[in-house]
Amino acid sequence: MNQRSALLIAAALTAFLLVLAGGLASRLSSNVGATDVTPTAISTLEPTALVSLDPTVEALIQQREAAYQQALDEANARLNAANDQIAQANNEIGNLEQSRQQIADQASQAVAVASRPVVVAPAAVAPAAPAAPVVVPTAVPPTDVPAPAAPTYAVSADQARDIALGAADAGATLLKAPELVSYQGVAAYEVTLDKGMVYVDAQTGAVLFNSAVAPKLISQEQAIQSAQAYMGGGTVQSVQLQQDQGAQTYVITFSDGSKIYVDALNGQVVYAEIRTPPPPPAPQYTDDDDHEDDDHEEREHEEREDEGDDHEDEGDDHED
């Protein structure tokens, strides 16, 4: 875009200078034609007077010619610079085109190499059990590189499907065919059911993971035992199974108003509301009790007086 603008500016300057030069030439010719020259005067003038011009006009013409020449030189210089830039841009475009062609050739070669059949050794899996049967291929395909024998397992995909359906809850259905995967470093079949995922060991047929069964809850008796063990005894008034923050919990209520929350899956006490027992009532005394206390105090007072009299008698005896 910059190169095209430079070319347009240079062409405009050239056209302007040409128009300006044409105007100056027409003006000078009109001035020369307007000068009155009589035939007699021509015959008497010297030959040099016919070709001489007004010094002011001549100086103006020379100045305009110098300015035109300077502008023309500048326009030519800009045209040359623009041509150089265009040539440089063409060279860069050629280099880019050449680079693009090289990249395209390399990509074509890579695609050709990738499309060639390549035999890749299977990923290492857990070693087969000693009792697992080994299938030996009876025929080798006529290729340059013999294909390695595929690993075999004691449990087939169909057997893994049956094991997974048997381990899941009743009514579970298969969503897709079992796939051989590595589960915690063990070759296993991944069986996808509508109720969850089941992973079956490809060698032993054991269920490694099963999310297709509903969790089993503990019984009310087990929940009551956990609550009484936490309370240290007590009389259970009611037991209720409820959903608490996404978890199923037994709420055991005791006769004193205490509530123990027991996890219905593992029997652990998750929360407790223990009521503090009221203080024992203050002892109340009847009128008979008051009389007994008064009699008791009178007897003590009399005993103390008798003891004092005895001490006085002993003192009199000593004086005698």
Summary of the structure (lengths in Angstrom):
residues: 320
radius of gyration: 60.4
end to end distance: 153.1
largest distance: 207.1
contacts: 709
relative contact order: 0.05
helix: 50%
strand: 16%
